[in-house]
Amino acid sequence: MILCSLASQQKCQILQREASSTVKELIEEAIVEGLDTMSLISSSNTSRVVDLGCSVGPNTYITMQNVIEAVEKKYNSQGHNGSDKLQFQVFFNDHVSNDFNTLFVSLPPERQYFAAGVPGSFYDQLFPSTSIRFAHFSYALEWLLKLPEELLDRNSPAWNKGRIHYTGAYLPDSWYFSIRTTEIVPGGLVVIIMPSIPAVQLFTIESSQLGIIDKAEIDSFNLPIYAVSVEEMTKPVEKNGCFSIEKLEVADTRSKIPNPVSAQGLIMHLIAGMEALFTGQFGSQNVEEIFNTTSQKIPDTIRWLESGHKKETHIYCCT
């Protein structure tokens, strides 16, 4: 299994694309070094691949194509003849609200795999036992199944007054790896790409000071997102005991973008990914004013963006 961890959709995927590009070489190395091609012949010539928590943009099918090409390269290098040609079945998974129609319409017609959609939460078992050879996550696993209950209790020491980040929230989700243990075939691979530090910061406190939203609403607001440290990524894997970490890398993908994202581009990225969460907490009218306030503070936003180029990192690990 490969685990790759890092620090909405079609118009706002440049950072995700850089992350996927960075991890491409790591995936290829892991497939070459760790994939048992003989097991592909002895069991079935069909390899099943899944993109868990997929989006509807081009990053989704570009990554899947990269995976298939790497597997075929390793397979062919072992001298297998034409009669042993592999077939690939790719599953695209996300919640039932995902726009699967848009995804399937945009899939390349010349693709080298059979495609299927699998609606549902990846925190549940989605596939039969030992059926998946390669699983991929890109900016999906940082979304928590639910908020820690102590965050919702005003009398709890963990009450996050004035903050939206909670240290240690990721650890209880370690049981997630037990589910993947059931689905992944022996010798299978899993790749995870996720942020290693919080990547969202809006001027919500200032919006409170301006009277746009009530401060109590900010105190009760917690994003169900958790950016892990290297230690927090490895502990659940070690606790599970069925996987071993083969590779782990930390990288800053933003520094590889030739032209830094503009302040307005960053705001559009945040709107695409976070608008629904903010609207549910603060109301649509207030959210519009929050983003307007943010866009007006261009110098501060630019400074924060430049700081992100230096500080935001991503973790890659292979198990």
Contacts in CASP RR format, 6 or more apart in sequence:
PFRMAT RR
TARGET T0000
AUTHOR 0000-0000-0000
METHOD contacts of the structure
MODEL  1
MILCSLASQQKCQILQREASSTVKELIEEAIVEGLDTMSLISSSNTSRVV
DLGCSVGPNTYITMQNVIEAVEKKYNSQGHNGSDKLQFQVFFNDHVSNDF
NTLFVSLPPERQYFAAGVPGSFYDQLFPSTSIRFAHFSYALEWLLKLPEE
LLDRNSPAWNKGRIHYTGAYLPDSWYFSIRTTEIVPGGLVVIIMPSIPAV
QLFTIESSQLGIIDKAEIDSFNLPIYAVSVEEMTKPVEKNGCFSIEKLEV
ADTRSKIPNPVSAQGLIMHLIAGMEALFTGQFGSQNVEEIFNTTSQKIPD
TIRWLESGHKKETHIYCCT
1 135 0 8 1.000
1 180 0 8 1.000
1 184 0 8 1.000
1 187 0 8 1.000
1 188 0 8 1.000
1 189 0 8 1.000
1 190 0 8 1.000
1 243 0 8 1.000
1 318 0 8 1.000
1 319 0 8 1.000
2 26 0 8 1.000
2 27 0 8 1.000
2 30 0 8 1.000
2 189 0 8 1.000
2 190 0 8 1.000
2 191 0 8 1.000
2 246 0 8 1.000
2 247 0 8 1.000
2 318 0 8 1.000
2 319 0 8 1.000
3 190 0 8 1.000
3 191 0 8 1.000
3 192 0 8 1.000
3 233 0 8 1.000
3 237 0 8 1.000
3 243 0 8 1.000
3 245 0 8 1.000
3 317 0 8 1.000
3 318 0 8 1.000
3 319 0 8 1.000
4 23 0 8 1.000
4 26 0 8 1.000
4 27 0 8 1.000
4 191 0 8 1.000
4 192 0 8 1.000
4 193 0 8 1.000
4 247 0 8 1.000
4 249 0 8 1.000
4 315 0 8 1.000
4 316 0 8 1.000
4 317 0 8 1.000
4 318 0 8 1.000
5 141 0 8 1.000
5 192 0 8 1.000
5 193 0 8 1.000
5 194 0 8 1.000
5 196 0 8 1.000
5 228 0 8 1.000
5 233 0 8 1.000
5 314 0 8 1.000
5 315 0 8 1.000
5 316 0 8 1.000
5 317 0 8 1.000
6 19 0 8 1.000
6 23 0 8 1.000
6 139 0 8 1.000
6 193 0 8 1.000
6 194 0 8 1.000
6 195 0 8 1.000
6 196 0 8 1.000
6 251 0 8 1.000
6 253 0 8 1.000
6 313 0 8 1.000
6 314 0 8 1.000
6 315 0 8 1.000
6 316 0 8 1.000
7 194 0 8 1.000
7 195 0 8 1.000
7 196 0 8 1.000
7 197 0 8 1.000
7 199 0 8 1.000
7 227 0 8 1.000
7 252 0 8 1.000
7 312 0 8 1.000
7 313 0 8 1.000
7 314 0 8 1.000
7 315 0 8 1.000
8 55 0 8 1.000
8 269 0 8 1.000
8 272 0 8 1.000
8 273 0 8 1.000
9 55 0 8 1.000
9 56 0 8 1.000
9 57 0 8 1.000
9 272 0 8 1.000
9 273 0 8 1.000
10 56 0 8 1.000
10 57 0 8 1.000
10 58 0 8 1.000
11 268 0 8 1.000
11 272 0 8 1.000
12 265 0 8 1.000
12 268 0 8 1.000
12 269 0 8 1.000
12 272 0 8 1.000
12 273 0 8 1.000
13 55 0 8 1.000
13 57 0 8 1.000
13 58 0 8 1.000
13 59 0 8 1.000
14 257 0 8 1.000
14 261 0 8 1.000
15 253 0 8 1.000
15 254 0 8 1.000
15 257 0 8 1.000
15 261 0 8 1.000
15 269 0 8 1.000
16 55 0 8 1.000
16 59 0 8 1.000
16 138 0 8 1.000
16 139 0 8 1.000
16 193 0 8 1.000
17 59 0 8 1.000
17 62 0 8 1.000
18 253 0 8 1.000
18 254 0 8 1.000
18 256 0 8 1.000
18 257 0 8 1.000
19 138 0 8 1.000
19 139 0 8 1.000
19 193 0 8 1.000
19 253 0 8 1.000
19 314 0 8 1.000
20 59 0 8 1.000
20 62 0 8 1.000
20 63 0 8 1.000
20 66 0 8 1.000
20 138 0 8 1.000
20 193 0 8 1.000
21 256 0 8 1.000
22 251 0 8 1.000
22 253 0 8 1.000
22 256 0 8 1.000
22 314 0 8 1.000
22 316 0 8 1.000
23 191 0 8 1.000
23 193 0 8 1.000
23 316 0 8 1.000
24 66 0 8 1.000
26 191 0 8 1.000
26 247 0 8 1.000
26 249 0 8 1.000
26 316 0 8 1.000
26 318 0 8 1.000
27 66 0 8 1.000
27 67 0 8 1.000
27 70 0 8 1.000
27 189 0 8 1.000
27 191 0 8 1.000
28 66 0 8 1.000
28 70 0 8 1.000
28 73 0 8 1.000
29 247 0 8 1.000
30 189 0 8 1.000
30 191 0 8 1.000
30 246 0 8 1.000
30 247 0 8 1.000
30 318 0 8 1.000
31 67 0 8 1.000
31 70 0 8 1.000
31 71 0 8 1.000
31 73 0 8 1.000
31 74 0 8 1.000
31 189 0 8 1.000
32 70 0 8 1.000
32 73 0 8 1.000
32 74 0 8 1.000
33 246 0 8 1.000
34 187 0 8 1.000
34 189 0 8 1.000
34 246 0 8 1.000
35 71 0 8 1.000
35 74 0 8 1.000
35 187 0 8 1.000
35 188 0 8 1.000
35 189 0 8 1.000
36 187 0 8 1.000
37 74 0 8 1.000
37 75 0 8 1.000
37 78 0 8 1.000
37 80 0 8 1.000
38 78 0 8 1.000
39 185 0 8 1.000
39 186 0 8 1.000
39 187 0 8 1.000
40 47 0 8 1.000
40 75 0 8 1.000
40 86 0 8 1.000
40 133 0 8 1.000
41 80 0 8 1.000
41 84 0 8 1.000
43 185 0 8 1.000
45 84 0 8 1.000
45 85 0 8 1.000
45 86 0 8 1.000
45 87 0 8 1.000
46 86 0 8 1.000
46 87 0 8 1.000
46 88 0 8 1.000
46 89 0 8 1.000
47 71 0 8 1.000
47 86 0 8 1.000
47 87 0 8 1.000
47 88 0 8 1.000
47 89 0 8 1.000
47 133 0 8 1.000
47 134 0 8 1.000
48 88 0 8 1.000
48 89 0 8 1.000
48 90 0 8 1.000
48 91 0 8 1.000
48 127 0 8 1.000
48 131 0 8 1.000
48 132 0 8 1.000
48 133 0 8 1.000
48 134 0 8 1.000
49 64 0 8 1.000
49 67 0 8 1.000
49 68 0 8 1.000
49 88 0 8 1.000
49 89 0 8 1.000
49 90 0 8 1.000
49 91 0 8 1.000
49 113 0 8 1.000
49 132 0 8 1.000
49 133 0 8 1.000
49 134 0 8 1.000
49 135 0 8 1.000
49 136 0 8 1.000
50 90 0 8 1.000
50 91 0 8 1.000
50 92 0 8 1.000
50 93 0 8 1.000
50 118 0 8 1.000
50 126 0 8 1.000
50 127 0 8 1.000
50 132 0 8 1.000
50 134 0 8 1.000
50 135 0 8 1.000
50 136 0 8 1.000
51 60 0 8 1.000
51 63 0 8 1.000
51 64 0 8 1.000
51 90 0 8 1.000
51 91 0 8 1.000
51 92 0 8 1.000
51 93 0 8 1.000
51 136 0 8 1.000
51 137 0 8 1.000
51 138 0 8 1.000
52 93 0 8 1.000
52 122 0 8 1.000
52 126 0 8 1.000
52 135 0 8 1.000
52 136 0 8 1.000
52 137 0 8 1.000
52 140 0 8 1.000
53 93 0 8 1.000
53 94 0 8 1.000
53 95 0 8 1.000
53 98 0 8 1.000
53 122 0 8 1.000
53 137 0 8 1.000
53 138 0 8 1.000
53 140 0 8 1.000
54 60 0 8 1.000
54 92 0 8 1.000
54 93 0 8 1.000
54 94 0 8 1.000
54 98 0 8 1.000
54 103 0 8 1.000
54 140 0 8 1.000
55 94 0 8 1.000
55 138 0 8 1.000
56 98 0 8 1.000
56 99 0 8 1.000
56 100 0 8 1.000
56 102 0 8 1.000
56 103 0 8 1.000
56 106 0 8 1.000
57 103 0 8 1.000
57 106 0 8 1.000
58 106 0 8 1.000
59 138 0 8 1.000
60 92 0 8 1.000
60 103 0 8 1.000
61 106 0 8 1.000
61 107 0 8 1.000
61 108 0 8 1.000
61 111 0 8 1.000
63 136 0 8 1.000
63 138 0 8 1.000
64 90 0 8 1.000
64 113 0 8 1.000
64 136 0 8 1.000
65 108 0 8 1.000
65 111 0 8 1.000
65 112 0 8 1.000
67 134 0 8 1.000
67 136 0 8 1.000
68 88 0 8 1.000
68 90 0 8 1.000
68 112 0 8 1.000
68 113 0 8 1.000
71 86 0 8 1.000
71 88 0 8 1.000
71 134 0 8 1.000
72 86 0 8 1.000
75 86 0 8 1.000
87 113 0 8 1.000
87 114 0 8 1.000
88 112 0 8 1.000
88 113 0 8 1.000
88 114 0 8 1.000
89 113 0 8 1.000
89 114 0 8 1.000
89 116 0 8 1.000
90 113 0 8 1.000
90 114 0 8 1.000
90 115 0 8 1.000
90 116 0 8 1.000
91 116 0 8 1.000
91 117 0 8 1.000
91 118 0 8 1.000
91 127 0 8 1.000
91 132 0 8 1.000
92 100 0 8 1.000
92 103 0 8 1.000
92 115 0 8 1.000
92 116 0 8 1.000
92 117 0 8 1.000
92 118 0 8 1.000
93 117 0 8 1.000
93 118 0 8 1.000
93 119 0 8 1.000
93 120 0 8 1.000
93 122 0 8 1.000
93 126 0 8 1.000
94 100 0 8 1.000
94 119 0 8 1.000
94 120 0 8 1.000
95 119 0 8 1.000
95 120 0 8 1.000
95 121 0 8 1.000
96 119 0 8 1.000
96 120 0 8 1.000
98 119 0 8 1.000
100 117 0 8 1.000
100 119 0 8 1.000
104 115 0 8 1.000
104 117 0 8 1.000
107 115 0 8 1.000
118 126 0 8 1.000
118 127 0 8 1.000
120 126 0 8 1.000
121 145 0 8 1.000
122 137 0 8 1.000
122 140 0 8 1.000
122 141 0 8 1.000
122 176 0 8 1.000
123 145 0 8 1.000
123 173 0 8 1.000
123 176 0 8 1.000
123 179 0 8 1.000
124 179 0 8 1.000
125 179 0 8 1.000
125 182 0 8 1.000
125 183 0 8 1.000
126 183 0 8 1.000
127 183 0 8 1.000
128 183 0 8 1.000
129 182 0 8 1.000
129 183 0 8 1.000
130 182 0 8 1.000
130 183 0 8 1.000
130 184 0 8 1.000
130 185 0 8 1.000
130 186 0 8 1.000
131 183 0 8 1.000
131 185 0 8 1.000
132 183 0 8 1.000
132 184 0 8 1.000
132 185 0 8 1.000
132 188 0 8 1.000
133 184 0 8 1.000
133 185 0 8 1.000
133 188 0 8 1.000
133 189 0 8 1.000
134 188 0 8 1.000
134 189 0 8 1.000
134 190 0 8 1.000
134 191 0 8 1.000
135 180 0 8 1.000
135 183 0 8 1.000
135 184 0 8 1.000
135 189 0 8 1.000
135 190 0 8 1.000
135 191 0 8 1.000
136 190 0 8 1.000
136 191 0 8 1.000
137 190 0 8 1.000
137 191 0 8 1.000
137 192 0 8 1.000
137 193 0 8 1.000
137 194 0 8 1.000
138 193 0 8 1.000
139 193 0 8 1.000
139 194 0 8 1.000
139 195 0 8 1.000
140 194 0 8 1.000
141 176 0 8 1.000
141 192 0 8 1.000
141 194 0 8 1.000
142 194 0 8 1.000
142 195 0 8 1.000
142 225 0 8 1.000
142 226 0 8 1.000
142 227 0 8 1.000
142 228 0 8 1.000
143 224 0 8 1.000
143 225 0 8 1.000
144 169 0 8 1.000
144 170 0 8 1.000
144 173 0 8 1.000
144 224 0 8 1.000
144 225 0 8 1.000
144 226 0 8 1.000
145 173 0 8 1.000
146 224 0 8 1.000
147 169 0 8 1.000
147 222 0 8 1.000
147 224 0 8 1.000
148 158 0 8 1.000
148 166 0 8 1.000
148 169 0 8 1.000
148 172 0 8 1.000
150 156 0 8 1.000
150 157 0 8 1.000
150 158 0 8 1.000
150 159 0 8 1.000
151 158 0 8 1.000
151 159 0 8 1.000
151 160 0 8 1.000
151 166 0 8 1.000
151 222 0 8 1.000
152 220 0 8 1.000
152 222 0 8 1.000
153 159 0 8 1.000
158 166 0 8 1.000
159 219 0 8 1.000
160 166 0 8 1.000
160 219 0 8 1.000
160 222 0 8 1.000
161 219 0 8 1.000
162 205 0 8 1.000
162 218 0 8 1.000
162 219 0 8 1.000
164 198 0 8 1.000
164 200 0 8 1.000
164 221 0 8 1.000
164 222 0 8 1.000
164 223 0 8 1.000
165 198 0 8 1.000
165 223 0 8 1.000
165 226 0 8 1.000
166 222 0 8 1.000
166 226 0 8 1.000
168 226 0 8 1.000
168 232 0 8 1.000
169 226 0 8 1.000
170 226 0 8 1.000
170 228 0 8 1.000
170 232 0 8 1.000
170 236 0 8 1.000
171 232 0 8 1.000
171 235 0 8 1.000
171 236 0 8 1.000
173 236 0 8 1.000
174 235 0 8 1.000
174 236 0 8 1.000
174 239 0 8 1.000
174 240 0 8 1.000
176 236 0 8 1.000
177 236 0 8 1.000
177 237 0 8 1.000
177 239 0 8 1.000
177 240 0 8 1.000
177 242 0 8 1.000
177 243 0 8 1.000
178 240 0 8 1.000
178 242 0 8 1.000
180 190 0 8 1.000
181 240 0 8 1.000
181 242 0 8 1.000
181 243 0 8 1.000
184 190 0 8 1.000
189 318 0 8 1.000
190 243 0 8 1.000
190 319 0 8 1.000
191 318 0 8 1.000
192 317 0 8 1.000
193 314 0 8 1.000
193 316 0 8 1.000
194 227 0 8 1.000
194 228 0 8 1.000
194 314 0 8 1.000
194 315 0 8 1.000
195 227 0 8 1.000
195 312 0 8 1.000
195 314 0 8 1.000
196 227 0 8 1.000
196 228 0 8 1.000
196 229 0 8 1.000
196 230 0 8 1.000
196 250 0 8 1.000
196 312 0 8 1.000
196 313 0 8 1.000
196 314 0 8 1.000
196 315 0 8 1.000
197 227 0 8 1.000
197 311 0 8 1.000
197 312 0 8 1.000
197 313 0 8 1.000
198 225 0 8 1.000
198 227 0 8 1.000
199 227 0 8 1.000
199 312 0 8 1.000
200 223 0 8 1.000
200 225 0 8 1.000
200 270 0 8 1.000
200 274 0 8 1.000
201 304 0 8 1.000
202 270 0 8 1.000
202 278 0 8 1.000
202 290 0 8 1.000
202 291 0 8 1.000
202 294 0 8 1.000
203 290 0 8 1.000
203 293 0 8 1.000
203 294 0 8 1.000
203 297 0 8 1.000
203 300 0 8 1.000
204 213 0 8 1.000
204 218 0 8 1.000
204 221 0 8 1.000
204 290 0 8 1.000
205 218 0 8 1.000
206 293 0 8 1.000
207 213 0 8 1.000
207 286 0 8 1.000
207 289 0 8 1.000
207 290 0 8 1.000
207 293 0 8 1.000
208 214 0 8 1.000
208 215 0 8 1.000
208 218 0 8 1.000
210 293 0 8 1.000
212 286 0 8 1.000
212 289 0 8 1.000
212 290 0 8 1.000
212 293 0 8 1.000
213 282 0 8 1.000
213 286 0 8 1.000
213 290 0 8 1.000
217 281 0 8 1.000
217 282 0 8 1.000
220 281 0 8 1.000
221 281 0 8 1.000
221 282 0 8 1.000
223 274 0 8 1.000
223 277 0 8 1.000
224 277 0 8 1.000
228 315 0 8 1.000
229 315 0 8 1.000
230 248 0 8 1.000
230 250 0 8 1.000
230 315 0 8 1.000
230 317 0 8 1.000
233 248 0 8 1.000
233 315 0 8 1.000
233 317 0 8 1.000
234 245 0 8 1.000
234 248 0 8 1.000
234 317 0 8 1.000
237 243 0 8 1.000
237 244 0 8 1.000
237 245 0 8 1.000
237 317 0 8 1.000
237 319 0 8 1.000
238 245 0 8 1.000
243 319 0 8 1.000
244 319 0 8 1.000
245 317 0 8 1.000
245 318 0 8 1.000
245 319 0 8 1.000
246 318 0 8 1.000
246 319 0 8 1.000
247 316 0 8 1.000
247 317 0 8 1.000
247 318 0 8 1.000
248 315 0 8 1.000
248 316 0 8 1.000
248 317 0 8 1.000
248 318 0 8 1.000
249 315 0 8 1.000
249 316 0 8 1.000
249 317 0 8 1.000
250 313 0 8 1.000
250 314 0 8 1.000
250 315 0 8 1.000
250 316 0 8 1.000
251 313 0 8 1.000
251 314 0 8 1.000
251 316 0 8 1.000
252 309 0 8 1.000
252 310 0 8 1.000
252 312 0 8 1.000
252 313 0 8 1.000
252 314 0 8 1.000
253 314 0 8 1.000
254 260 0 8 1.000
254 261 0 8 1.000
254 308 0 8 1.000
254 309 0 8 1.000
254 312 0 8 1.000
255 309 0 8 1.000
255 310 0 8 1.000
260 305 0 8 1.000
260 306 0 8 1.000
260 309 0 8 1.000
261 269 0 8 1.000
261 305 0 8 1.000
263 295 0 8 1.000
263 298 0 8 1.000
263 301 0 8 1.000
263 302 0 8 1.000
263 305 0 8 1.000
264 295 0 8 1.000
266 301 0 8 1.000
266 305 0 8 1.000
267 291 0 8 1.000
267 294 0 8 1.000
267 295 0 8 1.000
267 301 0 8 1.000
270 291 0 8 1.000
271 291 0 8 1.000
275 287 0 8 1.000
278 287 0 8 1.000
278 290 0 8 1.000
279 287 0 8 1.000
282 290 0 8 1.000
294 301 0 8 1.000
295 301 0 8 1.000
END
